[in-house]
Amino acid sequence: MSNAFISRARGLSDLKAHLVLTTKYRKPVFTGEMINRLKEILNELLSKWDCEVVDFNGEEDHVHLLFRYTPQTELPKFINNLKTVTSRYLRKEFPDRVNRFYHKDVLWNGSYFIASCGGVTVETLKKYVESQNKPD
């Protein structure tokens, strides 16, 4: 991942988010091979959305994705697309494993957790803003 800012539409940005997705009913679906394949799928998919994987990992029933995005990225649409595409690929490529837990075409829980994150804390930013020399 590059440390340079992203330049788009008359602005510079460095936006990152932490996304957590859980399997439907928190079933222990994922194997190590599935997590590795999911990382490959996410790298391809995020590049199509003009985003970038910063870090990715998971356990049997959930995954964590730290990604970089642009201000133009519509996060709800992006996350819905991400869940749809990854579910389709994993169900197609690992049918025996997924079908052990689900009898319908599902994989992900309907909800998700997302939090913005950056290089400094809110307290540091607050101090910086407060330290500005306001003109008289």
Number of C-alpha atoms within 10 A of each C-alpha: 9 7 6 9 12 16 11 11 8 5 10 13 14 16 17 20 17 17 17 16 21 22 20 18 13 14 18 15 19 21 15 12 10 17 19 14 16 21 20 11 16 20 17 14 19 17 12 10 16 12 21 21 19 15 13 18 14 20 14 16 17 20 18 17 19 19 22 23 21 22 14 10 12 11 14 9 10 15 15 13 14 17 17 14 14 19 19 14 14 19 17 11 13 14 12 10 15 22 15 10 15 16 8 8 11 17 24 20 15 13 11 13 10 15 10 12 16 11 8 8 9 11 9 10 11 10 10 10 10 10 9 8 7 6 4 3
